[in-house]
Amino acid sequence: MDNDQSNENNLTISPLLGAVSKSNCLNQYTWGDGCYGWNFVDSEALSIKQELMPPDTTEQLHYHDKANQFFFILTGRANFTIDGVEHILKPNEGIEIKAGQKHYISNKNAADLEFILYSQPSTKNDRINLH
């Protein structure tokens, strides 16, 4: 048998990469007012993170010059404001935010909000805060 393993869906899983999780990630970090993050992929071309926002937390209004982002809600409800329009997402829903769109996410609920965040290219040095 070679170094790669195949599962029942014929997808190749490289044992060199390993599975990622909150406990097996590139780094853990805090942001905002008591929010948490776990970085799974971190390159100039792509960033993939899982983030947690406790109840009644809001990030700062901002935009990205280059990065397009996609948020996918795992648990809780997310309130996004994108170019002045509010969108409410529930678990198993996602939303794309294009480069240049002014946006922020809020957790206005009594439960934690967790989501996966894909940024392409990475948002490193590409965040312009508006407040």
C-alpha positions in Angstrom: 0.0 0.0 0.0 1.3 3.5 -0.8 1.5 6.5 1.6 -1.9 7.8 0.7 -5.1 6.3 1.9 -8.5 6.3 0.1 -11.8 6.5 1.8 -15.1 5.1 0.5 -15.7 8.2 -1.6 -12.4 7.7 -3.4 -10.9 10.9 -1.9 -7.2 10.8 -1.2 -6.1 11.7 2.3 -2.5 12.4 2.8 -1.0 11.2 6.1 1.6 13.9 5.9 -0.9 16.7 6.2 -3.0 15.2 9.0 -6.5 16.3 10.0 -7.0 19.8 11.4 -9.1 20.7 14.4 -9.3 23.3 17.2 -6.8 21.2 19.1 -4.6 20.5 16.0 -4.3 23.8 14.2 -1.5 26.2 13.1 -2.3 28.6 15.9 -5.0 29.8 18.3 -5.7 33.5 18.8 -8.1 35.9 20.5 -9.6 38.9 18.8 -12.2 41.6 19.5 -14.0 41.5 22.8 -13.4 37.9 24.0 -13.6 36.2 20.6 -11.5 33.2 19.7 -10.0 31.8 16.5 -8.2 28.7 15.2 -6.1 29.0 12.0 -6.2 25.8 9.8 -4.7 27.1 6.5 -2.4 30.1 6.3 -0.8 31.1 3.1 -0.6 34.3 1.0 -3.2 32.8 -1.4 -5.7 31.3 1.1 -6.6 31.5 4.8 -9.1 29.1 6.5 -10.1 29.8 10.1 -12.8 28.7 12.6 -13.9 31.5 14.9 -16.1 31.8 17.9 -18.0 34.9 19.1 -19.6 34.9 22.5 -23.1 36.4 23.0 -23.4 40.2 22.5 -20.1 40.7 20.6 -19.5 42.7 17.4 -16.5 43.2 15.3 -15.4 46.6 13.9 -16.7 47.9 10.5 -14.0 47.3 7.9 -13.2 46.1 4.4 -10.5 44.3 2.5 -8.8 45.7 -0.7 -7.9 42.3 -2.2 -9.5 39.5 -0.2 -12.8 37.9 -0.9 -14.3 36.1 2.1 -16.8 33.4 2.6 -18.4 32.8 6.1 -20.1 29.5 6.8 -22.1 29.3 10.1 -21.7 26.2 12.2 -23.6 27.1 15.4 -25.7 30.1 16.5 -27.0 33.0 14.4 -24.9 35.6 12.7 -25.9 39.1 11.9 -23.8 40.5 9.0 -24.0 44.1 7.9 -22.6 44.4 4.4 -22.6 47.8 2.7 -25.3 48.9 5.1 -27.7 45.9 4.6 -28.2 43.4 7.4 -28.3 39.7 6.7 -29.1 37.0 9.3 -27.6 33.6 8.9 -28.4 30.4 10.8 -26.4 27.1 11.0 -25.5 25.5 7.6 -25.8 28.8 5.8 -23.0 30.9 4.2 -22.4 34.3 2.7 -19.7 35.7 0.4 -18.2 39.2 1.0 -16.3 40.6 -2.0 -13.2 42.7 -1.7 -14.2 46.4 -1.1 -17.5 45.6 0.6 -17.7 47.4 4.0 -18.9 44.8 6.6 -18.9 43.5 10.1 -20.4 40.5 11.9 -22.3 40.5 15.2 -23.6 37.9 17.6 -26.8 39.5 19.1 -27.9 36.2 20.6 -27.6 34.5 24.0 -25.6 31.5 22.6 -22.1 31.3 21.1 -21.7 31.8 17.4 -19.2 29.6 15.5 -18.3 29.8 11.9 -15.7 28.9 9.3 -14.0 31.8 7.5 -12.3 31.4 4.1 -10.3 34.3 2.8 -8.8 34.4 -0.7 -6.2 35.8 -0.9 -5.3 36.0 2.8 -6.3 39.1 4.7 -2.8 39.6 6.1 -2.1 43.4 5.9 -5.4 43.8 3.9 -7.8 45.0 6.6 -9.0 48.7 6.6 -10.9 49.6 9.8 -13.5 52.3 9.4 -14.0 53.4 13.1 
